[in-house]
Amino acid sequence: MIKFVVAALWICAATVGAVVFSFQSSVETPASAEKPAPMLGGLDYVKTEIISVPVLHDNQINGYFLGRFVYTAEPGKLAKLSVPADTLLVDQVYSYLYGNPQIDFSKIKSVDLDALRSGVRDSINARIGEPIIQEVLVEQVDFLTKTEIRDNSLRRRTKPADAAPAKSSGTSHEPEAKPAAH
């Protein structure tokens, strides 16, 4: 019986010793702590809502630029702004796209996303007068032409045949809805 008690105490001591050793070895020592890289820590990542900008060419709307961006900035500098940073970003995206008519989203191969990102970042920092925005990241970019938008709108208006409501055998006097002719 004494052997079992000694064995149980030895197992408990070995387990406690292993747990203490693992906790002590997992704690970082100040000597080995390194400064985090600029893209790994210390910055806030703020996501914007979808930004919709009409694209004009020859005084006509050709389509709509749709984009969602993420920008990185130091939290202390963001807190000092009197205008929300996402509002500044949306305004600068509009200003950048209207101020650079050479950007043609209908020709997707000619769009330089690096120039778009750096141009928006530089214009925000120039407007504020201090480098607050570190990076502008593109989460989503789309371009919809007017015909694509019109086609999507027409598809939403027409109901598929299998989604039509079932006819009731009651005495309803309402006429059946017919799809609009195109």
SVG drawing of the C-alpha trace seen along z (x, -y; Angstrom):
<svg xmlns="http://www.w3.org/2000/svg" viewBox="-65 -70 84 72">
<polyline fill="none" stroke="black" stroke-width="0.4" points="0.0,0.0 2.8,-2.4 4.4,-1.7 1.2,-3.0 1.1,-6.1 4.8,-6.9 4.2,-6.2 1.2,-8.5 3.1,-11.3 6.1,-10.8 3.7,-11.1 2.1,-14.2 5.5,-15.8 6.7,-15.0 3.6,-16.5 3.8,-19.7 7.5,-20.0 6.8,-19.6 4.0,-22.2 6.2,-24.7 9.1,-24.1 6.8,-24.6 5.4,-27.9 8.9,-29.2 10.3,-28.3 7.4,-29.8 7.7,-33.3 9.8,-35.7 12.9,-37.1 13.5,-40.8 16.9,-40.1 15.4,-38.1 12.5,-40.4 12.8,-42.1 11.0,-45.1 8.1,-43.9 8.3,-44.5 6.1,-47.5 3.5,-45.2 3.3,-42.9 2.2,-45.0 1.5,-48.4 -0.9,-49.4 -4.6,-49.6 -6.2,-47.9 -9.5,-49.6 -11.8,-48.3 -14.0,-50.6 -17.5,-49.9 -17.9,-49.3 -17.1,-52.6 -19.1,-53.2 -17.6,-55.8 -19.3,-56.6 -16.7,-56.5 -17.2,-59.3 -15.9,-59.4 -17.0,-62.0 -19.4,-63.5 -21.3,-60.2 -21.3,-57.6 -19.6,-54.4 -20.1,-52.4 -19.3,-52.2 -16.0,-51.5 -16.7,-49.4 -14.0,-49.0 -13.4,-48.0 -10.1,-49.1 -8.2,-48.4 -5.8,-51.0 -3.2,-50.8 -2.3,-53.6 -0.9,-54.2 -3.7,-54.2 -2.5,-57.3 -2.4,-59.4 -5.8,-58.1 -7.3,-59.2 -6.0,-62.8 -7.9,-63.2 -11.0,-65.5 -12.5,-63.8 -12.9,-60.0 -10.1,-58.4 -12.5,-56.2 -14.3,-59.4 -11.0,-60.9 -10.2,-57.6 -13.5,-57.6 -13.1,-61.3 -9.5,-60.7 -10.6,-57.7 -13.2,-59.9 -10.7,-62.7 -8.0,-60.4 -10.3,-58.7 -11.7,-62.0 -8.3,-63.6 -6.7,-60.8 -8.8,-60.4 -6.1,-58.1 -7.4,-55.3 -9.8,-53.4 -11.5,-50.6 -13.2,-49.3 -9.7,-48.2 -8.8,-46.1 -5.3,-45.4 -4.4,-49.1 -5.3,-49.5 -2.3,-49.7 -3.4,-48.8 0.0,-49.7 -0.4,-53.2 -3.9,-53.4 -2.9,-52.3 0.1,-54.5 -1.7,-57.5 -4.6,-57.3 -2.2,-56.9 0.0,-59.8 -2.9,-62.1 -4.4,-61.4 -1.0,-62.0 -0.5,-65.2 -4.0,-66.5 -3.4,-65.8 0.2,-67.1 1.6,-64.2 2.3,-60.5 -0.6,-58.9 -1.7,-56.2 1.0,-53.6 -0.6,-51.4 -3.8,-51.2 -4.7,-47.6 -7.2,-46.5 -9.7,-44.0 -12.1,-44.1 -12.2,-46.0 -14.9,-45.7 -16.1,-47.6 -19.7,-47.3 -20.7,-48.8 -24.1,-50.5 -25.4,-47.5 -24.3,-45.0 -26.2,-47.0 -29.2,-47.3 -29.2,-43.5 -28.9,-42.8 -31.8,-45.1 -34.0,-43.4 -33.2,-40.0 -34.3,-41.0 -37.6,-42.3 -38.6,-39.1 -39.5,-36.1 -38.4,-32.6 -41.3,-30.3 -40.6,-27.8 -40.8,-30.7 -44.4,-31.6 -46.9,-31.3 -49.2,-28.3 -52.8,-29.0 -55.4,-28.7 -58.7,-27.0 -60.5,-29.9 -62.5,-32.7 -59.8,-35.3 -60.6,-38.1 -57.1,-39.4 -55.5,-39.1 -52.3,-37.0 -49.1,-38.9 -47.5,-38.7 -43.8,-39.4 -43.1,-42.6 -42.3,-42.5 -38.8,-43.6"/>
</svg>
